[in-house]
């Protein structure tokens, strides 16, 4: 939302709620993240959070090896596109493409990025890339190797809460000047899957229409064009109840209902539902595994040892980065890797 009077998004939301009533959590999250990402580079020590590609080059390199391996076993098609959704600073693409190039994998590079600030950063990391606002303008000819790391978690979620009167959409209202989550008035029972309608009062169900639409489109393209995809994010592989909405600012969790547009809002990704969406539109689901297990299957330990030998002065940093990516108490368990492939392509490594 653009505040016509030039003020903050919070001020615009307060006027909107005062004039028309509470807004949905999905509306709130979507507008807040649109404002947030359009105005800054949020990554790195000086930003609000750090993603796996920024922690270590090993992350992107192993993704590059995964792509090269499945491309080789698919017969090395000449027409092939590397597509990344939400490519951050371009670090993952740079590292992955460098590693894959050693095996002859040299695709046309397409970055789906809406932020002018991040596009400028990506241009330095990935020369020759072509930018897109969404997948619709990515070429439909040729196989597609698609990567999405920490992309789905920032898409707005719809929350439904079970009240004494039945299921209602969770909204954002005002308590004096503060934003607070409340139950809306419109019945939502018909929108709740039958197997999930029986729950204790106060139970919250999250769904993400944007993530489902993304998987629908990617699965359809893989089926027609050929190729494979990796979706890497923090999330769960079994449907659960409860609000997972959180905000991060300056590397700390903050209240998501304070100062919208100034912090990164995310929610856990429902990989079980998204796998079903992809399979229903023709793609093969290769599996959903913990990030730590996938990286170990791809050889991160051997790669870390090799880097330690070549740069012993950085060995402690290399081992620390490996642990952050792999260990269950850090990113290794909470983050998941989901693989998809065309029906005519081979299985991918690590699943």
C-alpha positions as CSV (number, residue, x, y, z in Angstrom):
1,X,0.0,0.0,0.0
2,X,1.3,3.5,-0.8
3,X,0.2,6.1,1.6
4,X,-1.0,9.0,-0.5
5,X,-0.1,11.4,2.3
6,X,3.5,10.3,2.3
7,X,3.4,8.8,5.8
8,X,4.2,5.4,7.1
9,X,2.4,2.2,6.2
10,X,1.2,1.9,9.8
11,X,-0.5,5.3,9.5
12,X,-2.2,4.2,6.2
13,X,-3.4,1.0,7.8
14,X,-4.8,2.8,10.8
15,X,-6.8,5.1,8.5
16,X,-8.0,2.2,6.4
17,X,-9.1,0.2,9.5
18,X,-10.8,3.2,11.0
19,X,-12.7,3.9,7.8
20,X,-13.6,0.4,6.6
21,X,-13.0,-2.0,9.5
22,X,-10.4,-4.7,10.2
23,X,-8.2,-6.0,7.4
24,X,-7.2,-9.6,6.9
25,X,-3.8,-11.0,8.2
26,X,-3.1,-11.9,4.5
27,X,-3.7,-8.2,3.4
28,X,-1.6,-6.9,6.3
29,X,1.3,-9.3,5.6
30,X,1.2,-8.8,1.8
31,X,1.3,-5.0,2.0
32,X,3.9,-4.9,4.7
33,X,6.3,-7.2,2.8
34,X,5.7,-5.3,-0.5
35,X,6.8,-2.1,1.2
36,X,9.6,-3.7,3.0
37,X,11.3,-5.4,0.1
38,X,10.9,-2.5,-2.3
39,X,12.8,-0.1,-0.2
40,X,16.0,-2.0,1.0
41,X,18.6,-4.7,0.7
42,X,17.6,-6.7,3.9
43,X,20.4,-9.2,3.7
44,X,23.7,-9.5,5.6
45,X,25.1,-8.3,8.8
46,X,24.0,-4.7,8.2
47,X,20.5,-5.9,7.2
48,X,17.8,-7.8,9.0
49,X,18.6,-11.4,8.3
50,X,21.1,-13.8,6.7
51,X,20.1,-16.6,4.3
52,X,22.0,-19.8,3.6
53,X,23.8,-18.6,0.5
54,X,25.3,-15.7,2.5
55,X,26.5,-18.1,5.3
56,X,28.7,-20.2,3.0
57,X,29.6,-20.7,-0.7
58,X,29.1,-24.4,0.0
59,X,25.3,-24.0,-0.1
60,X,25.1,-22.6,-3.6
61,X,27.9,-24.9,-4.9
62,X,26.0,-28.0,-3.9
63,X,22.8,-26.8,-5.5
64,X,24.9,-26.2,-8.6
65,X,26.2,-29.7,-8.5
66,X,22.6,-31.0,-8.0
67,X,21.5,-29.1,-11.2
68,X,24.4,-30.3,-13.2
69,X,23.9,-33.9,-12.2
70,X,20.3,-34.1,-13.0
71,X,20.8,-32.2,-16.3
72,X,23.6,-34.6,-17.3
73,X,21.4,-37.7,-16.6
74,X,18.5,-36.1,-18.5
75,X,20.7,-36.1,-21.6
76,X,22.2,-32.6,-21.5
77,X,19.5,-30.8,-23.3
78,X,20.9,-27.7,-25.2
79,X,18.0,-25.4,-24.5
80,X,17.9,-25.0,-20.7
81,X,17.0,-22.1,-18.4
82,X,18.2,-21.4,-14.8
83,X,15.3,-19.7,-13.1
84,X,15.5,-18.4,-9.5
85,X,12.6,-17.0,-7.5
86,X,13.6,-14.3,-5.0
87,X,17.3,-14.4,-5.7
88,X,18.4,-12.1,-2.9
89,X,21.8,-10.6,-3.7
90,X,22.5,-13.2,-6.5
91,X,24.9,-15.1,-4.2
92,X,23.2,-18.4,-4.7
93,X,23.0,-18.1,-8.4
94,X,26.7,-17.0,-8.7
95,X,28.0,-19.9,-6.6
96,X,25.6,-22.5,-8.2
97,X,26.4,-21.5,-11.7
98,X,30.1,-21.4,-11.1
99,X,30.1,-25.0,-9.7
100,X,27.8,-26.3,-12.5
101,X,29.8,-24.7,-15.3
102,X,32.6,-27.2,-14.7
103,X,30.3,-29.9,-16.0
104,X,29.2,-28.0,-19.1
105,X,26.0,-26.6,-17.7
106,X,25.7,-23.1,-19.0
107,X,22.1,-22.1,-19.1
108,X,20.4,-18.8,-19.8
109,X,19.8,-17.1,-16.5
110,X,16.4,-15.7,-15.4
111,X,15.9,-14.0,-12.1
112,X,12.4,-13.3,-10.8
113,X,12.8,-10.2,-8.7
114,X,10.5,-7.3,-8.1
115,X,12.8,-5.1,-5.9
116,X,14.7,-2.5,-7.8
117,X,17.2,-2.3,-4.9
118,X,18.0,-6.1,-5.1
119,X,18.0,-6.1,-8.9
120,X,20.9,-3.6,-8.8
121,X,22.8,-5.9,-6.4
122,X,22.1,-9.0,-8.5
123,X,23.4,-7.4,-11.6
124,X,26.9,-7.3,-10.1
125,X,26.8,-10.9,-9.0
126,X,25.2,-12.5,-12.1
127,X,26.3,-10.6,-15.3
128,X,24.0,-11.4,-18.3
129,X,21.0,-12.3,-16.2
130,X,17.5,-11.5,-17.5
131,X,15.0,-10.1,-14.9
132,X,11.3,-10.8,-14.6
133,X,8.5,-9.5,-12.4
134,X,7.0,-13.0,-12.3
135,X,7.2,-16.4,-14.1
136,X,4.8,-15.5,-16.9
137,X,7.6,-13.9,-19.0
138,X,10.2,-16.6,-18.5
139,X,10.6,-18.5,-21.8
140,X,8.3,-21.5,-22.2
141,X,10.7,-23.3,-24.6
142,X,13.5,-25.4,-23.3
143,X,14.0,-27.2,-20.0
144,X,13.8,-25.3,-16.7
145,X,16.0,-25.7,-13.6
146,X,14.3,-23.6,-11.0
147,X,15.5,-22.7,-7.5
148,X,13.6,-21.0,-4.8
149,X,15.4,-20.5,-1.5
150,X,13.5,-18.7,1.3
151,X,11.0,-17.4,-1.3
152,X,7.7,-19.1,-0.2
153,X,8.0,-18.1,3.4
154,X,7.5,-14.4,2.6
155,X,4.3,-14.9,0.6
156,X,1.2,-13.8,2.6
157,X,-0.7,-16.4,4.5
158,X,-4.4,-16.5,5.2
159,X,-5.2,-17.5,8.8
160,X,-8.5,-19.0,10.0
161,X,-9.3,-19.3,13.7
162,X,-12.0,-21.5,15.3
163,X,-14.3,-19.5,17.5
164,X,-17.4,-20.5,19.5
165,X,-19.4,-19.4,16.5
166,X,-17.3,-21.5,14.0
167,X,-14.3,-20.8,11.7
168,X,-13.6,-17.2,11.0
169,X,-10.8,-15.4,9.1
170,X,-8.2,-13.9,11.4
171,X,-8.1,-10.1,10.9
172,X,-6.0,-7.2,12.1
173,X,-7.9,-4.5,14.0
174,X,-7.0,-1.6,16.3
175,X,-6.9,-1.5,20.1
176,X,-6.5,2.2,20.6
177,X,-3.5,2.8,18.4
178,X,-2.1,-0.7,18.4
179,X,-2.6,-3.4,15.7
180,X,-4.1,-6.6,17.2
181,X,-5.2,-9.9,15.7
182,X,-8.9,-10.5,16.0
183,X,-11.5,-13.0,14.6
184,X,-13.5,-11.6,11.7
185,X,-17.3,-11.9,11.5
186,X,-17.7,-13.8,8.2
187,X,-18.1,-17.6,8.5
188,X,-15.3,-19.5,6.9
189,X,-16.4,-23.1,7.7
190,X,-16.9,-24.0,4.0
191,X,-13.3,-23.0,3.2
192,X,-11.8,-25.4,5.8
193,X,-10.9,-28.9,4.6
194,X,-13.3,-31.4,6.1
195,X,-10.5,-33.4,7.8
196,X,-9.4,-30.3,9.7
197,X,-12.7,-28.8,10.9
198,X,-12.7,-30.7,14.2
199,X,-10.2,-28.8,16.4
200,X,-10.2,-27.2,19.8
201,X,-11.5,-23.6,20.1
202,X,-8.8,-21.1,19.3
203,X,-7.1,-23.4,16.8
204,X,-5.5,-21.5,13.8
205,X,-5.1,-22.9,10.3
206,X,-2.7,-21.2,7.8
207,X,-2.9,-21.4,4.1
208,X,-0.9,-19.6,1.4
209,X,-2.7,-19.0,-1.9
210,X,0.4,-17.4,-3.4
211,X,2.6,-20.5,-2.6
212,X,-0.1,-22.8,-4.0
213,X,-0.3,-20.7,-7.2
214,X,3.5,-20.7,-7.6
215,X,3.6,-24.5,-7.3
216,X,0.7,-24.8,-9.7
217,X,2.6,-22.8,-12.3
218,X,6.0,-24.4,-11.7
219,X,4.6,-27.9,-11.9
220,X,2.7,-27.2,-15.1
221,X,5.9,-25.8,-16.7
222,X,8.0,-28.7,-15.6
223,X,5.4,-31.1,-17.1
224,X,5.4,-29.3,-20.5
225,X,9.0,-28.0,-20.7
226,X,11.0,-30.6,-18.8
227,X,13.3,-29.9,-16.0
228,X,13.4,-29.9,-12.2
229,X,13.0,-27.6,-9.2
230,X,14.2,-27.2,-5.6
231,X,12.2,-25.3,-3.0
232,X,14.2,-24.6,0.2
233,X,12.6,-23.0,3.1
234,X,11.8,-23.2,6.8
235,X,8.6,-25.1,7.2
236,X,6.9,-28.4,8.1
237,X,6.2,-31.6,6.1
238,X,3.1,-32.6,8.1
239,X,0.1,-30.3,8.4
240,X,-0.1,-28.5,11.7
241,X,-2.2,-26.0,13.6
242,X,-1.2,-22.6,15.0
243,X,0.0,-19.2,13.9
244,X,3.6,-19.2,12.6
245,X,3.7,-15.6,11.5
246,X,6.9,-13.9,12.7
247,X,8.9,-10.7,12.1
248,X,12.6,-10.2,12.0
249,X,14.4,-6.9,12.3
250,X,18.2,-6.4,12.8
251,X,18.6,-10.2,13.3
252,X,16.0,-10.2,16.2
253,X,12.5,-11.4,16.4
254,X,10.1,-8.5,16.9
255,X,6.3,-8.1,17.1
256,X,4.8,-8.6,13.6
257,X,2.0,-6.2,14.5
258,X,4.3,-3.3,15.2
259,X,5.5,-0.9,12.4
260,X,4.4,-2.9,9.3
261,X,6.8,-2.4,6.4
262,X,9.9,-2.1,8.5
263,X,10.5,-5.8,9.3
264,X,10.6,-9.0,7.3
265,X,7.4,-11.0,7.9
266,X,7.4,-14.7,7.2
267,X,5.4,-17.8,8.0
268,X,6.4,-21.5,8.0
269,X,5.8,-23.2,4.6
270,X,3.3,-26.1,4.4
271,X,5.4,-28.5,2.3
272,X,2.9,-31.3,2.5
273,X,0.1,-29.3,0.9
274,X,2.4,-27.9,-1.7
275,X,3.7,-31.3,-2.7
276,X,0.1,-32.3,-3.3
277,X,-0.5,-29.2,-5.4
278,X,2.6,-30.0,-7.6
279,X,1.7,-33.6,-8.0
280,X,-1.9,-32.8,-9.0
281,X,-0.6,-30.7,-11.9
282,X,1.7,-33.3,-13.4
283,X,5.1,-32.8,-11.7
284,X,6.8,-35.7,-9.9
285,X,7.5,-35.1,-6.2
286,X,11.0,-36.3,-5.5
287,X,10.6,-35.9,-1.8
288,X,10.9,-33.4,1.1
289,X,13.8,-33.8,3.4
290,X,15.6,-31.8,6.1
291,X,18.2,-29.4,4.8
292,X,20.9,-30.9,6.9
293,X,20.4,-34.4,5.6
294,X,20.2,-33.1,2.0
295,X,23.4,-31.1,2.3
296,X,25.2,-34.1,3.8
297,X,23.9,-36.4,1.1
298,X,25.2,-33.9,-1.5
299,X,28.7,-33.9,0.1
300,X,28.9,-30.8,2.3
301,X,31.3,-32.5,4.7
302,X,33.8,-33.4,2.0
303,X,33.5,-29.9,0.6
304,X,34.1,-28.3,4.0
305,X,37.2,-30.5,4.5
306,X,38.5,-29.5,1.1
307,X,38.0,-25.8,1.8
308,X,39.7,-26.1,5.2
309,X,42.8,-27.7,3.5
310,X,42.9,-24.9,0.9
311,X,42.4,-22.1,3.4
312,X,43.5,-23.4,6.9
313,X,43.4,-19.8,8.2
314,X,39.6,-19.8,7.7
315,X,39.0,-23.4,9.0
316,X,37.1,-22.3,12.1
317,X,34.8,-20.1,10.0
318,X,34.2,-22.9,7.4
319,X,33.3,-25.5,10.1
320,X,31.1,-23.0,11.9
321,X,29.2,-22.3,8.6
322,X,28.8,-26.0,7.9
323,X,27.4,-26.5,11.4
324,X,24.9,-23.6,11.0
325,X,23.6,-25.1,7.7
326,X,23.5,-28.7,8.8
327,X,23.1,-29.2,12.6
328,X,19.5,-30.0,13.7
329,X,19.6,-27.3,16.5
330,X,20.5,-24.6,13.9
331,X,19.1,-24.7,10.3
332,X,19.5,-28.4,9.6
333,X,16.1,-29.6,10.8
334,X,13.7,-26.6,10.6
335,X,14.6,-25.9,7.0
336,X,13.4,-28.4,4.4
337,X,14.3,-29.1,0.7
338,X,11.6,-30.2,-1.6
339,X,12.4,-31.6,-5.1
340,X,10.2,-31.7,-8.1
341,X,10.9,-33.0,-11.6
342,X,9.2,-33.4,-15.0
343,X,7.7,-36.8,-15.5
344,X,10.3,-37.5,-18.2
345,X,13.3,-36.4,-16.1
346,X,15.3,-38.6,-13.7
347,X,15.3,-38.5,-9.9
348,X,17.4,-35.9,-8.3
349,X,20.2,-36.7,-5.8
350,X,19.7,-36.3,-2.1
351,X,16.1,-37.5,-1.8
